[in-house]
Amino acid sequence: MQIRRAQIMAGFKGAGLAAIALLILCFWYLGAAWLSGKLPLGGRAQADEPGAPVTYLCEAPFHTDIALPLNDPLFDWAAELKDELPAWLPPDTYILFGWGDSVFFTRVLQPEDMTPGRVLSALAGLNDTAVRIVPVDGGSVDEFCNPIAVDNKGRAALIAHIRETFERDSAGELRMIPTPVPGEILVRARGRYSMFNTCNQWTAAALGKAGLPRAFFAPFAWNVTSPLQGRLETDTEEVTLYN
């Protein structure tokens, strides 16, 4: 009886220590995210280039996408995606690009689909990743997304970041993933999703390559948008980065 009681007490003690460790981890995780958002890495001044297409950042509660024009003078997305895009898309179409866990993109379609197993496997980096591509009309992207001031050099960096994330076969073709969501395209991607490398971290890295302010650690959507709320000041000009 005494041995059994000692085992039970030891179990409670172990569970208590695990709970304390989890709380400490959550505290440091949230603290690091908050501090990183408040003290972002600086960007460079973006020159105003008349006639250049608008670049957008689209924010959902837990996810961010980069929206680029389908008919971009810097890159032909229609040729890259080939038969994956419908032929009837209007000229003002924009393409939303977002990186993340492939299981979430294909199986977590409703709140009840977010099971503990799927959440834990994603946070542990056990699943493949994908770039989700969604074509939208120009009016919708202008209504629901926020324009960001980025010059051609910066936009070229965003395009390169997206294309470098695509996983390709030996022939250089994109590796597609079947998706149950109408209108979406999933491309198998490089990298592993985890609690320290989320979809928003991918977006923040893209913004950094484009010369925009970004959080070093960006696990949440607000980590991506917060550094863009202010203005980038230089010795000669002040440029609005996020409207």
N, C-alpha and C positions, 0 to 999 in steps of 0.2 A: 504493500500500500504506500509506504514512504517513497519507494522508488518511482511508482506511478505518479505520485504527487510532485516529485522533483522533476519528472519529465514534463508534466503539464506546465509547471512554473517556468521551466527552461523554454518551452514553446512560446509562452506568453512574453517572456523577456525577449526572445528572438524576433517575434512579431512587432513588439514595441520598438526595438532598435531599427528594424526595417522601415517602420512608419516614420520614425524620426529622420532617418537618412533620406527617405523620399521627400519629406517636407523641406529638408535642407537643400536638396537638389532642385526642387521647384522654386524655392526662394532665390537661389543663385541664378537659375535659368531665367526667371522673370526679371530679376535685377539686371542681368547682363543685357537682356533684350531692351529694357527701358533705357539703360545708360547708353547703349549703342545707338538707339534712336535719337537721344538728346545730344549726342556728340558724334555726328556723322563724319565720314571722310569727305573732304571737300572735292569739288569738281573744278572744271575750267569754264571760262567764259564761252558761251555759245554764240557764234556770229549769226545775225539775222540774214537769212538767204531767201529773198523774195521768190515766190514760185515753187519753193520746195514743199512737198506734201507734209501734212501734219502727222506727228507721231503721238500715239495715245497710250496712257496707262489705265488699265481697267482693274477696279478693285472690287472684290467680293468680301464677305465677312472673314474668310480664312484663306483667300487665294488672290493672286494678282496675275494679270496677263499683259503682255506687250502687244499693241495693235499697230500693224504696219499696212500700208496700202498694197493691194494685190498688184496693181499696175505701178510698181515703184520704178522710177528711172534708174535706180542703182542696182536693181536685181529683179529678175523675172520669176516670181513665185509660181506662176502658172506652169512654166517649164519645169521647175523643180518638183512640183507636186503632180505633174502630168495628169493622168486620168482620174486622180482622186478628187479633183474639184469639178463641180457641175459646169457645163459649158454655158449655161444661161446667166451666170453671175453678171450683175451690172458693172459698168466701168468704175463706179465709186466704191466698190467692195473693199472692205478692210479684212485682214486676217489676224485673228487673235492667237497668240502663241503663249502657252503655259506649260511648264515642266512639272512632273510630279509622279507619284506612285501609280503604277499601271493598274493595280487592283482597285484603287479608289476610283480611277477613271472608268473602269469597266463594270465594277460590281457595287460600288457605293453610290447608288442613284437616288436613294431616298434616305431620310434620317434613320429609319429602322434598319437599313443595310449596314450601318456603321457598328459592327460588332466588335467586342474587345479583342478578338483574335486578329481581325483585320487592322485595327488600330495599332496593336502591339507589333505585328509583323512589319508594318510600314515604318514605325518609329525605330525598329531594330535594323532596318535596311535589308530585309529578307526578300523583298520583291523586286522585280524588274521595274524600270522607269520608262516613261513615255513623254513625248511632247504632244500635247493636245492642241489641235489646230481647228479653229472655228471661223468660217467666213461669215461676215455680217455686213449689212448695208451701211453706207457712209452716214446716213441720218441717225441710225441707232447707235453707232459708235460715238458720234458726236454728242448724243443725248446722255448716254450712260457712262461714258469714259471721260477721262481728263486729259487735255492736251499737254504735252511736255515740250518745252523749247529745246530742240536738239538739232544741230546743224548736220550737213551731209556726212561729215567725218564721223560724227557720233552715230548717225543712223546706220552707216556702213558697219560700225562696230557692233551694233545691235543685231544686224543681219548675220554677221560673222559668228557672233555668240550663239545664235539660234542654230545655224547650219553646223557648227562644230559640235553641237549637242546631239544631232541626229546620228543614229547608228546605221551603218550601211553594210551591205553584203560585199562579197569579194569582187563583184562587178561595179561597185559604187552606187548601187541602187538603194533607196530607202527601204528599211524593213518595217512594214506596216503591221499594225495590231488590229484585229477585228474589234469593233465596238458596237454595242447595242444602241447607242445614242444616235438618232438621225441627225445628219448634218455635221457631225464631228469626224475628224480624221485623227488617228493616233499613229505616231511614228515611234518605233522603239528608240530609246535614248541611252546616252552614256550617263554614268554616274549612279549613285545609290542614294535614295531618299532616306533620311533619318531625322531624328529630333534636332540634330545639329546641322542638317543640310536639307531644309524644307524647300517647297516650291517658291516661297518668297525669297529665300536665300539666292536661288537661281536668278530671279528677277533683279534683285539688288546687285548681283555680280554683273549682269548685263548693263545696268545703268552706270556702274562704275567704269566699265570698259568704254562706255559712250561719253565719259567725261562729266557725268552728273553726280551730285552729292548722293552718297548712299551709306546705309548703316553697315558696319563691318559684320555684325551679327544680326540677321534679319529673319527670325523664325515666324513672325506674324506679318499680316498685310500692312498694318500701320507702320511697321518698321521700314517698309518700302516707301510709303507716301510721306511720312513725317519729314524726312530730310529734304523733300522737295517743296515744302510749304513756304519756306522763306525765299530769300534772294541770294544769288551768288554775287558778291561784290568784288570788283577788281579796282586797280588804280585808275582805270579809264572809263569804266562803264558798269552799270548794274543791270543784270538781265533776269527777267522773271523766268523761273524754271517750271513752275507748276501753277496752273490757273484754276 
